[in-house]
């Protein structure tokens, strides 16, 4: 603005903004602060008294109002509710109370006509009660309010992971918002505020609201910036900068929707999407519908997806049978949206009569709202020529194309025809909701929700539509791959050569395609062995002992030119053992030590036996004792203490005399009594203490009195 429109003057006014931050962002800017008079407001917490968990918020609000009137309070009242639905329910509860007869009752929310909003805020001859959304929290001033009843909730714009779009979700308000609402009762005199939650719950609420840019999907924001010519999102002057991850996610989604090209630049389709005041997913869906001549159907689907579900199937009873006959039997198995569309049609035919709709599981109010919303969406594309005459199959296919164009990241593939379990993009698993009518293997679900099912966290798939591979090929041909790959099949424990068709990373189908390349098969089998998922039966403790001896000589006697067997060498040797095999059955019993012995040249075997012997002779033992070679280069010998009598400490060395053995001196029970690498020093020092400790317990054994070596 400073460079393009220096003549433009901006005035920012609010009762809740952090003034210093706004002034710093807009500098140079003048800061004008106007302080209004505030009267004291008494606050009461009504959560426990009104049955916080037992009654809906509108019933608790009506009960709180009854208490206020009976307590003799005067003046106008203001009741805060989350949205228009809650406002209507509260109005109905208040109208049924005798205490409300002296009052005029007014709703106040953004969907009302301007005249209705004006009537709510104007002073009248009688006292009034206004039931409002948070539009009355900061946006307007209402004179005469002395009592505030706060439901404690608001509809907040937030990313809805279930539907992959931004949505208005009902959430508890923050403590700062609650203070702002309470202040409405103290504008013209002392007042009172009744909060329909407990004081302890209040302390656990967030101190203030999270900035919208930190809680919403930024796809729509990024699309608008791109359409305005802003290419550098990093350098853009954000007032509250969103996270880099959120920006990258938005750019990726817009690329998937065809709004941005590979370089991140706006496409012609993206420019058309930006002109529609919708989330980019639905803008893409409507444009696709207009191109395919089915906008009339798709605008209703888009409208149905914006609010609460119009139709819910009852579990049992006569009404369930009627639901099946009137609604579900009239729909095919192509899309769950067909059921919702049929319910909308039935509600319209019934003129939205609540009782008639409720008997069929239809929410009359939601149906009316969806129909009105569809009319508004239809007006967004005024030059549309009208729907094409299509048969049922062609229309269902076209609907699948439209939904896929907007939700390609929600594609799923059934594991098999007899299950609801599915594979999803990103390597995840999911399960189709029980009430889904969709048949077929490949589908796109416009709702994905993580839930705990049968003790496990799974992704529940809702509002699904069957699609064909041809849909993916037409819309996302570059991301549909058909390739022959060689892989290890864990179920059959063999290497197979398969032809795979995949959409992004989701495998759509596989079939065997000839014999695998032997070298590739050996590499894959070796990787499974190395990872511990397959076991070579002859790779036993003796093999590991041999490897440690080789590594010991390589470490301490480099003049032998023996090379250590490290991780890379292990992989090479395992690959040699697996050579020519294509299955675990073919390699599991193969000899191992002969292959490993080839690592050491024949002329080097002498050094291995001489410098890293397997055993050691002790004069007082009938049989040699085995040496234990450790990865850190130490070598242990363990035997009973008496076996080392008359053994010179200098003789207990390996590695061409360079490495002293670590000696584990065992008690007669076989348990370690002492560990040392200096046997001569042990006899002269610690032996006396060890002898005193063990001789009393094992008197039949020889315990020499002096120096331990006769």
Residue pairs with C-beta under 8 A, 6 or more apart in sequence:
1 8
1 10
10 26
12 22
12 26
14 138
15 138
15 180
16 138
16 176
16 180
19 31
19 33
21 239
22 29
22 239
23 29
23 31
25 237
25 239
36 187
38 183
38 186
38 187
39 186
39 187
39 188
39 189
39 190
39 191
40 186
40 190
41 148
41 182
41 183
41 185
41 186
41 190
41 191
41 192
41 193
42 190
42 191
42 192
42 193
43 182
43 192
43 193
43 195
44 192
44 193
44 194
44 195
45 195
45 197
45 198
45 199
45 202
46 60
46 64
46 194
46 195
46 196
46 197
47 195
47 196
47 197
47 198
47 199
47 201
48 198
50 60
50 63
50 64
50 196
51 60
52 60
52 196
52 197
52 198
52 201
55 63
56 89
57 81
57 82
57 86
57 90
57 151
57 152
57 153
57 196
58 81
58 86
58 89
58 90
58 92
58 93
58 151
59 93
60 151
60 196
61 79
61 81
61 90
61 93
61 131
61 149
61 151
61 196
62 90
62 93
62 94
62 96
62 97
64 149
64 194
64 196
65 77
65 79
65 94
65 97
65 99
65 100
65 129
65 149
66 97
66 99
67 194
68 77
68 147
68 149
68 192
68 194
69 99
69 100
70 99
73 146
73 147
73 192
74 127
74 146
75 127
75 144
75 145
75 146
75 147
75 189
75 191
76 127
76 128
76 129
76 130
76 142
76 144
76 145
76 146
76 147
77 103
77 127
77 128
77 129
77 130
77 145
77 146
77 147
77 148
77 149
78 129
78 130
78 132
78 136
78 142
78 145
78 147
78 148
78 149
78 184
78 185
79 90
79 129
79 130
79 131
79 132
79 148
79 149
79 150
79 151
80 132
80 133
80 134
80 136
80 137
80 148
80 149
80 150
80 151
80 152
80 154
80 181
81 87
81 90
81 131
81 132
81 133
81 151
81 153
82 133
82 151
82 153
82 154
82 155
82 170
83 109
83 133
83 155
83 168
83 170
84 107
84 109
84 111
84 133
85 365
86 151
86 153
87 107
87 108
87 109
87 131
87 132
87 133
88 107
88 365
90 131
91 105
91 107
91 131
94 100
94 105
94 129
94 131
95 105
100 129
102 126
102 127
103 126
103 127
103 128
103 129
104 124
104 126
104 127
104 128
104 129
105 128
105 129
105 131
106 116
106 119
106 120
106 128
106 129
106 130
106 131
107 116
107 120
107 130
107 131
107 132
108 117
108 120
108 121
108 130
108 131
108 132
108 133
108 135
108 136
109 132
109 133
109 135
110 133
110 135
112 120
120 128
120 130
120 132
121 130
121 140
121 142
123 143
123 144
127 144
130 136
130 142
130 145
133 154
133 155
134 154
134 173
134 177
134 181
136 142
136 184
137 177
137 180
137 181
137 184
138 180
141 187
142 184
142 187
143 187
143 188
144 188
145 184
145 185
145 187
145 188
145 191
146 185
146 188
146 189
146 190
146 191
146 192
147 185
147 191
147 192
147 193
147 194
148 181
148 182
148 184
148 185
148 191
148 192
148 193
148 194
149 193
149 194
149 196
150 173
150 178
150 181
150 182
150 193
150 194
150 195
150 196
151 196
152 172
152 173
152 178
152 195
152 196
152 197
153 170
153 171
153 172
153 173
154 170
154 171
154 173
154 177
155 168
155 169
155 170
155 171
156 168
156 169
156 170
156 171
156 209
156 215
157 166
157 167
157 168
157 212
157 215
157 216
158 166
158 167
158 168
158 169
158 171
158 215
158 216
159 165
159 166
159 167
159 215
159 216
159 217
160 166
160 167
160 169
161 448
161 449
161 450
162 447
162 448
162 449
162 462
163 305
163 446
163 447
164 217
164 281
164 407
164 409
164 410
164 446
164 448
165 217
165 279
165 281
165 282
166 216
166 217
166 220
166 279
172 197
172 205
173 181
173 205
173 209
174 205
174 206
174 207
174 208
174 209
175 202
175 205
175 206
175 207
175 208
176 207
176 208
176 209
177 208
177 209
178 195
178 202
178 205
181 193
182 193
182 195
185 191
185 192
185 193
195 202
211 240
213 221
213 238
213 240
213 241
213 242
213 246
214 240
214 242
214 243
214 246
217 246
217 249
217 250
217 253
217 279
218 242
218 246
218 247
218 249
218 250
219 250
219 253
219 254
219 257
219 279
219 280
219 281
220 278
220 279
220 280
221 250
222 233
222 247
222 250
222 251
222 254
223 254
223 259
223 266
223 270
223 273
223 274
223 280
224 274
225 233
225 236
226 254
226 259
226 260
226 264
226 265
226 266
226 270
226 274
227 266
227 270
227 271
227 274
230 236
231 264
231 265
233 247
233 251
251 260
251 264
253 280
253 281
253 409
254 260
254 270
254 280
255 261
255 262
255 264
256 408
256 409
257 270
257 273
257 280
257 281
257 284
257 405
257 406
258 267
258 269
258 270
258 284
258 405
259 266
259 267
259 269
259 270
259 273
259 274
259 280
259 284
260 266
260 267
260 270
261 267
266 274
269 284
269 287
272 283
272 287
273 280
273 283
273 284
273 287
274 283
276 282
276 283
276 286
276 287
276 380
276 381
277 380
278 286
278 302
278 377
278 380
281 406
281 407
282 302
282 305
282 406
284 405
284 406
285 298
285 301
285 302
285 402
285 403
285 405
285 406
286 295
286 298
286 299
286 302
286 377
286 380
286 381
287 381
288 298
288 401
288 402
288 405
288 406
289 295
289 297
289 298
289 299
289 398
289 402
290 381
290 384
292 388
292 398
292 401
292 402
293 386
293 387
293 388
293 390
293 398
294 387
294 388
294 390
294 395
294 398
294 399
294 402
295 378
295 381
295 384
295 387
296 378
296 386
296 387
297 341
297 387
297 395
297 399
298 399
298 402
299 374
299 377
299 378
300 341
300 344
300 370
300 371
300 374
301 337
301 340
301 341
301 399
301 402
301 403
302 374
302 377
303 370
303 371
303 373
303 374
303 377
304 310
304 337
304 340
304 341
304 344
304 370
305 446
305 463
306 370
306 373
307 366
307 369
307 370
307 373
308 363
308 366
309 340
309 363
309 366
310 340
310 343
310 344
310 347
310 362
310 363
310 366
310 367
310 370
311 327
311 339
311 340
311 342
311 343
311 360
311 361
311 362
311 363
312 361
312 363
313 320
313 323
313 328
313 361
313 435
314 320
314 323
314 361
319 359
319 360
319 361
322 359
322 360
323 360
323 361
326 346
326 360
327 339
327 342
327 343
327 346
327 360
327 361
328 339
328 342
328 437
330 342
331 338
331 339
331 342
331 437
332 338
332 392
332 396
332 437
333 437
333 438
333 439
333 440
333 466
334 396
334 399
334 400
334 438
334 440
334 465
334 466
335 396
335 399
335 400
335 403
335 437
335 438
335 464
335 465
335 466
336 435
336 436
336 437
336 438
336 462
336 463
336 464
336 465
337 399
337 403
337 463
337 465
338 396
338 437
339 437
340 463
343 360
343 361
343 362
343 367
344 367
344 370
344 371
346 357
346 360
346 362
347 357
347 362
347 364
347 367
347 368
348 367
348 371
350 356
350 357
350 364
352 364
352 365
352 367
352 368
353 364
354 364
354 365
357 363
357 364
357 367
358 364
378 384
390 398
396 466
397 468
397 471
399 465
400 444
400 465
400 466
400 467
400 468
400 471
401 467
401 471
401 474
401 475
403 444
403 446
403 465
403 467
404 411
404 444
404 465
404 467
404 471
404 472
404 475
405 475
407 444
407 445
407 446
408 444
408 472
408 475
408 476
409 425
410 425
410 444
410 445
410 446
410 448
411 424
411 425
411 442
411 443
411 444
411 467
411 472
411 503
411 506
412 422
412 423
412 424
412 430
412 432
412 442
412 443
412 444
412 445
412 461
412 464
412 506
413 422
413 423
413 441
413 442
413 443
413 506
413 507
413 508
414 420
414 421
414 422
414 432
414 440
414 441
414 442
414 443
415 421
415 422
415 423
417 441
420 431
420 432
420 433
420 434
420 436
421 429
421 430
421 431
421 432
422 429
422 430
422 431
422 432
422 443
422 461
423 429
423 430
423 506
423 507
424 430
424 448
424 459
424 506
425 503
425 504
425 505
425 506
426 505
427 505
428 459
429 458
429 459
430 445
430 448
430 458
430 459
430 460
430 461
431 453
431 458
431 459
431 460
431 461
432 438
432 443
432 445
432 460
432 461
432 464
433 460
433 461
433 462
433 464
436 461
436 462
436 464
438 464
438 465
438 466
439 466
440 466
442 466
442 467
442 468
442 469
442 508
443 461
443 464
443 465
443 466
443 467
444 464
444 465
444 467
445 461
445 462
445 463
445 464
445 465
446 462
446 463
446 464
446 465
447 461
447 462
447 463
448 459
448 460
448 461
448 462
449 459
449 460
449 462
450 457
450 458
450 459
450 460
451 457
451 458
451 459
451 460
452 458
453 460
469 480
469 501
469 508
472 479
472 480
472 503
473 480
476 503
479 503
479 504
480 501
480 502
480 503
481 500
481 501
481 502
481 503
482 499
482 500
482 501
483 499
483 500
483 502
484 497
484 498
484 499
484 500
484 513
485 497
485 498
485 499
485 500
486 495
486 496
486 497
486 498
486 516
486 517
486 520
486 521
486 524
487 495
487 496
487 498
487 524
488 494
488 495
488 496
488 524
488 525
488 527
488 528
489 495
489 496
490 533
492 583
493 534
493 583
493 584
493 585
494 582
494 583
494 584
494 585
495 516
495 520
495 521
495 524
495 525
495 582
495 583
496 512
496 516
497 512
497 513
497 514
497 515
497 516
497 517
498 510
498 511
498 512
498 513
499 510
499 511
499 512
499 513
500 507
500 509
500 510
501 507
501 508
501 509
501 510
502 508
515 582
516 582
518 579
518 580
518 582
521 578
521 581
521 582
522 575
522 578
522 579
522 580
522 581
523 575
525 534
525 578
525 581
525 582
525 583
525 584
525 587
526 571
526 574
526 575
526 577
526 578
528 534
528 584
529 535
529 536
529 574
529 578
529 587
530 570
530 571
530 574
534 584
534 587
534 588
535 588
536 574
536 577
536 587
536 588
536 590
536 592
537 588
537 589
538 589
538 590
538 591
538 592
538 593
539 592
540 592
542 593
543 592
543 593
543 596
545 614
545 628
545 629
546 593
546 596
546 597
547 565
547 596
548 629
548 630
548 631
549 608
549 612
549 614
549 629
550 562
550 564
550 565
550 599
550 600
550 608
550 612
551 564
551 565
551 629
551 631
552 611
552 612
552 629
552 633
552 635
552 654
552 655
552 659
553 560
553 562
553 607
553 608
553 611
553 612
553 655
554 560
554 562
554 563
554 564
555 564
555 633
556 611
556 633
556 655
556 656
556 658
556 659
557 607
557 611
557 655
557 656
557 658
560 604
560 607
560 611
561 604
562 600
562 604
562 607
562 608
563 569
563 599
565 573
565 596
565 599
569 599
573 595
573 596
573 599
576 595
577 587
577 590
577 592
577 595
578 587
578 590
580 586
581 587
581 590
597 605
600 608
610 656
611 654
611 655
611 656
612 627
612 629
612 635
612 654
612 655
613 627
613 654
614 626
614 627
615 624
615 625
615 626
615 627
616 624
616 625
616 627
616 637
616 652
616 661
617 624
618 624
618 625
618 639
618 643
618 644
618 647
619 646
619 647
620 642
620 643
620 644
620 645
620 646
621 639
621 643
625 637
625 638
625 639
625 643
627 635
627 636
627 637
627 654
627 661
628 635
628 636
628 637
628 638
629 635
630 636
633 659
634 662
635 654
635 655
635 659
635 661
635 662
636 661
636 662
636 663
636 664
637 652
637 661
637 662
637 663
637 664
638 663
638 664
638 666
638 672
639 664
639 665
639 666
640 665
640 666
640 667
640 668
640 670
641 665
641 666
641 667
641 673
641 674
641 690
641 694
642 701
642 702
644 663
644 665
644 679
644 708
645 702
645 704
645 708
645 709
645 710
646 709
646 710
647 679
647 709
648 679
648 680
649 678
649 679
649 680
649 681
650 680
652 660
652 661
652 663
652 679
653 659
653 660
653 661
654 661
660 677
660 678
661 677
662 675
662 676
662 677
663 675
663 676
663 677
663 679
663 682
664 672
664 675
665 672
665 673
665 674
665 675
665 676
665 682
665 690
666 672
666 673
667 673
667 694
667 698
668 694
668 698
668 701
669 698
673 690
673 693
673 694
674 682
674 686
674 690
676 682
676 686
682 708
683 707
683 708
683 709
684 707
687 707
687 708
691 703
691 704
691 708
694 701
694 703
695 701
695 703
704 710
